[in-house]
Amino acid sequence: MDNCSDFIKKREFLNNLIFDKGNTQTKRFFNLDSMAYKGGEIPMKYKELMGLVGSLVLRCNDCIAYHIFQCKKNGVSDGEFTEACDIGLIIGGSIVIPHLREAYKVWFED
C-alpha cells in the first residue's frame, strides 16, 4: 500500500514541522488528540472507527485516510468499516457521498 506509506511519511514530516515551529498551545492540542485515541475503556479499534465517522461527517479526506490506516492497523474488518461508513452517511447525509467514495477507494486499495 504505497499510498499509505507516502501519506504517513508526509504527515510525519508536516507534524514534525509543526512540533518544531509551533507554540505550546498547538503542541498541547496535538497531545490531547494523541491521548484521546490511546487504549482505555474504549478499545483503540472503536475509537478509530469513531474518528472515521467524524471525519466522514466533517468531510476531511486526509482525516478519513488517516483513520482508515489506523483502523486497518487495529484489526477493523471490512464489515465493520462498511457499517461505520453507513453511520457517517446517515449522520452527514448525501453531501458525504464524495468522501465516502474516497474512503472506499482507500480502504479497498492494495
C-alpha positions as CSV (number, residue, x, y, z in Angstrom):
1,M,0.0,0.0,0.0
2,D,2.3,2.8,-1.3
3,N,-0.4,5.4,-0.8
4,C,-0.5,4.6,2.9
5,S,3.3,4.8,3.2
6,D,3.5,8.1,1.3
7,F,0.6,9.6,3.3
8,I,2.2,8.6,6.7
9,K,5.6,10.0,5.7
10,K,4.1,13.3,4.5
11,R,2.0,13.5,7.7
12,E,5.0,12.8,9.9
13,F,7.1,15.4,8.1
14,L,4.5,18.1,8.5
15,N,3.8,17.2,12.1
16,N,7.5,17.5,12.9
17,L,7.5,20.9,11.3
18,I,4.6,21.9,13.5
19,F,6.3,20.5,16.6
20,D,9.5,22.3,15.7
21,K,7.9,25.7,14.9
22,G,4.5,25.6,16.8
23,N,3.8,27.2,20.1
24,T,2.8,25.5,23.4
25,Q,-1.0,25.7,22.7
26,T,-0.6,23.9,19.4
27,K,1.6,21.2,20.9
28,R,-0.9,20.7,23.7
29,F,-3.8,20.3,21.2
30,F,-1.8,17.6,19.3
31,N,-1.0,15.8,22.6
32,L,-4.7,15.9,23.5
33,D,-5.6,14.4,20.1
34,S,-3.0,11.6,20.6
35,M,-4.1,10.8,24.1
36,A,-7.8,10.6,23.1
37,Y,-7.1,7.7,20.7
38,K,-5.0,5.7,23.1
39,G,-6.5,2.5,24.5
40,G,-8.6,2.8,27.6
41,E,-12.2,1.9,28.4
42,I,-13.0,2.0,24.7
43,P,-10.5,-0.1,22.7
44,M,-8.5,1.7,20.1
45,K,-10.3,-0.1,17.2
46,Y,-13.6,1.5,18.2
47,K,-12.0,4.9,18.8
48,E,-10.6,4.8,15.3
49,L,-14.0,3.9,13.8
50,M,-15.5,6.8,15.7
51,G,-12.7,9.0,14.2
52,L,-13.6,7.7,10.8
53,V,-17.2,8.5,11.2
54,G,-16.5,12.0,12.4
55,S,-14.1,12.6,9.6
56,L,-16.7,11.5,7.0
57,V,-19.3,13.9,8.5
58,L,-16.7,16.7,8.6
59,R,-15.7,15.8,5.0
60,C,-11.9,15.8,5.6
61,N,-10.3,13.3,3.2
62,D,-6.9,13.5,4.9
63,C,-8.5,12.6,8.2
64,I,-10.5,9.9,6.6
65,A,-7.4,8.3,5.1
66,Y,-5.5,8.6,8.5
67,H,-8.3,6.9,10.4
68,I,-8.6,4.2,7.7
69,F,-4.9,3.4,8.1
70,Q,-5.3,3.3,11.8
71,C,-8.5,1.1,11.6
72,K,-6.6,-1.4,9.4
73,K,-3.7,-1.3,11.9
74,N,-6.2,-2.1,14.8
75,G,-7.9,-5.0,13.1
76,V,-11.1,-3.5,11.8
77,S,-12.9,-5.8,9.4
78,D,-14.4,-4.9,6.0
79,G,-17.8,-5.3,7.6
80,E,-17.0,-3.0,10.5
81,F,-15.6,-0.5,8.0
82,T,-18.8,-0.5,5.8
83,E,-21.1,-0.3,8.8
84,A,-19.2,2.7,10.2
85,C,-19.3,4.4,6.8
86,D,-23.1,3.8,6.8
87,I,-23.3,5.6,10.1
88,G,-21.3,8.5,8.7
89,L,-23.5,8.7,5.7
90,I,-26.7,8.7,7.8
91,I,-25.4,11.4,10.1
92,G,-23.9,13.6,7.4
93,G,-26.4,13.0,4.6
94,S,-25.8,12.9,0.8
95,I,-23.0,15.6,1.0
96,V,-20.8,12.8,2.5
97,I,-21.0,10.7,-0.7
98,P,-17.9,12.1,-2.5
99,H,-15.9,11.5,0.7
100,L,-17.5,8.0,1.1
101,R,-16.2,7.2,-2.4
102,E,-12.7,8.3,-1.3
103,A,-13.0,6.2,1.9
104,Y,-13.9,3.1,-0.1
105,K,-11.0,3.7,-2.5
106,V,-8.5,4.0,0.3
107,W,-9.9,1.0,2.3
108,F,-10.0,-1.4,-0.6
109,E,-6.8,-0.4,-2.5
110,D,-3.8,-2.7,-2.0
